[in-house]
Amino acid sequence: MEYTLSLCQEIIWQSKRVFGRVTSIYIGGGTPSWLPVKLMEKIMDTVRDHFDVDPLAEVTIEANPGTVTCEAANIYQSIGINRISVGLQSAHNDELQLLGRIHTYDRFLRTYEILRQAGFENINVDLMTGLPGQTPGKLIETIRRVSSLRPEHISCYALIIEEGTPFYSRYRADDIRQKNGQPTMELPNEDQAYELMKRAQHELIAHGYEQYEISNYAKPGMACRHNIGYWTRKTYVGMGIGAASLIAPACLVPQIEGEEAGGMGLEQRITNIRHIYDYIEEASHLMAIDPQAQIEDVPIYDQVQTITRKGAMEEFMFLGLRQNAGISREDFYQAFGKPIDGVYQDALLQLKKEGLLETREGRIFLTEQGLDLSNYALSKFLF
């Protein structure tokens, strides 16, 4: 309850600092579906009372299997949450246990049934490739089971082992071997991890899903608008512990002028403090702070990075090219006042010669091979 009140204080304060119509809302990080529904109602009411939320906004909440009751699902619908992302990862219970998940596949099926009965028509399911001991057969079975349920969206990510986790302690040596192209003990080696990723891609496409980003697949017209906003560098405001924001001067109140025509101004990437008790303490002082205060005078901010023009160009390229549709030459020119070839001609020519990049109808995008070798291809756009 105390954290929710602090979050609502930040929402109110941020609404006085930034302006613009809200076209998507994403409630994520951890498992927000554990929060009592009355508190979720309070959060959504606060957002709608203080921000200009588009009536057709995409509003997503993350949930783990077994954390959503029938009552909660119905209340989510009534407060305007219209999309839900369920973290399944695998349809095999032994793989779920390896990941330290507390749910089973049967529990996922029950959660999925609850969501459909509540009227959710936009459901994402998270899956994972590259698990310890995962075989192509087990991965394909997972995809076929999930695809048969016909969710509107499937995210299929390769396993990333995060430092500081029990998983990292157990598989650290294998993780290093995999990245160096060496034989592994339990994790798939580099070639096997690639094969699993390609098997997933082909299987999902065969079941009617369109790949629109390296790790994301959707039924026609059901791509995640919120994530596309990240990849196209739209301004976003994150609120709560550890939340990240991308703030352009033009969205601040009062409007701060950036560079002249063709410039993006000095954007800032901001991260809130991560410790919950520190956040609650600092949020309690927010209402006494002028919304026009300088960034360094805002106590809930932990990290602030000013993005240079060069950095903005790099982000435009390596975020935009993650999408199958690639990037627009016109969008680059409108953002930076320069033709893209004037900045990246050598990289574009090299990648095109290597068969990793194509240009067509004013757009630039990675080929299938380019997407497979995206780390290499995208590195060419870093100065």
Secondary structure, 3 states (H helix, E strand, C coil): CHHHHHHHHHHHHHHHHECCCEEEEEECCCCHHHCCHHHHHHHHHHHHHHCCEEEEEEEEEEECCCCCCHHHHHHHHHCCCCEEEEEEECCCHHHHHHCCCCCCHHHHHHHHHHHHHHCCCCEEEEEEECCCCCCHHHHHHHHHHHHCCCCCEEEEEECCCCCCCHHHHHHHHHHHHHHCCCCCCCCCCHHHHHHHHHHHHHHHHHCCCEEEECCEEECCCCCCHHHHHHHCCCCECCCCCCCEEEECHHHECCCCCCCCCCCCCCEEEEEECCCHHHHHHHHCCHHHCCCCCCHHHCCCEEEEEEECHHHHHHHHHHHHCCECCCEEHHHHHHHHCCCHHHHHHHHHHHHHHCCCEEEECCEEEECHHHHHCHHHHHHCCCC
